[in-house]
Amino acid sequence: QLQLVESGGGLVQPGGSLRLSCAASGLTLDSYVIGWFRQAPGKEREGVSCMNSDGSSYYADSVKGRFTISRDNAQNRVYLQMNSLKPEDTAVYYCNAQFRVNNYWGQGTQVTVSS
C-alpha cells in the first residue's frame, strides 16, 4: 500500500525544536521531489520546504535559517528539523512527494508552539 506517514509533531515552547519524520511505503523516494507543507487554522496550505532528487533544497522565507529539510534514501524517509520555533509556526505539517504526474500526501502531524 502506497502511503506517507508523518510523525514527530507535538507541543513545544517558543524557541524550542522539533524534528518531523515522514516514512514512505509503496514508493521509493529517491526519484521524487519531496516537500513539507503546513496549514494553520483558517489559512491556506503553504509550502515550507522542498528538496529535489539531486539534493538541492528550497525554503519559504519565513523558515529560512531555522528549518532544515533532509532525506535518507536508504531508509526511504524525509525529515524536517525545526529550530527556534515561533508561535506562528503552529500548524498541521504535511509531507508531500511528487514525481511526474504522481503526487502523494501524508495525513499530517500537528505542531503547536506555545508557552
N, C-alpha and C positions, 0 to 999 in steps of 0.2 A: 504494500500500500504506500502510495506516494504522499509524503507529508513533511512539513516543517514544524518543529516543536520548540517553542521558546521556553527559557527558564532563567531564573536569577533576579527577577524583579522583587520589589519589596518596598518597605518604608525606610527612609534614610533621612538623616538630618541635613540641613544645608551645609555645603562644604564637604559632604561625605562622598563615598564612591560605591559603585555597583558594577558588577560585570555580568552582562547578559550573554546568554549562550543560545544558539539555535542549532538543533540537531536535525539533519536531513536523513530521510529514509526513502527508498524507492527512486532516488535520483542521485547522480554524482555531481557534486557542486563545482568541481574544478573547471568546468567549461562555462559556468553560469556567472552572470553579473549578480552579485549578492548585495543586499542592502538592508538597512534598518529605517523604518518609518515610525512615526508616532502620531497619536491622535489624543488631544486633550479634550475635556468635556466642552461641548458647544463649538468646537473648532474642526476644521477640515484636517484630514490626514496630511502630514507633511513629511518630506524626505529629510532624514537626519544624516545619513552617510551611505556611501556605496563603494564597492570595490570591483574592478574588472578582473577578468581571468588572468591578466598579466600582472596583477598586484597593485596597479595604480588605484588611488583612492581619492574620494571627494567628500567634503563635509559642508553642511549648512553653516553659514556664518555664525549662527547662534551657538554652535557647539565647537567651533574650531579652537584648537589648543586645549580642549577639555576632554573630548571623546576620541577614542581610537578604535577603528574597525580592524579586524583581522580574520584570517581564515586558516583552518587546518584541514587541508585536503585529505590527509591520511585518515583523520577522524571524521571527515565529512561534516565539519562544524564551522559555524561562524560565530564570532564574538563581537561584543561592543563593550569596551572598557569606558566607563563614565566616571570622570573625576570632577571635583569642585562642583558638585551638583547644586542646582538652584531650584527654588520653588517652581519656577516657570518650566522646568524640565518634567514636571509631573504630567504623566500621560500613559496611555497604553502603547507599548512598543511592539512593533510587528517586524518579523523577519520576512524578507522577500528574496526570491530567486528568479531570474529571468534569463532565458536562452531562446533566441529567435522568437517563435510565436508562443512559447511556453512561459507562463507567469504564475508563480506559486506564492502563497501567503501562509504564514503561521497563524495561530489563533490569538496571539498577543499575550503580553505579560505586563502587569500593572507596575509602574514605578511611581512612587509618591515621595516627594521631597518636602518635608515639613518638620518644624521643631515642636 
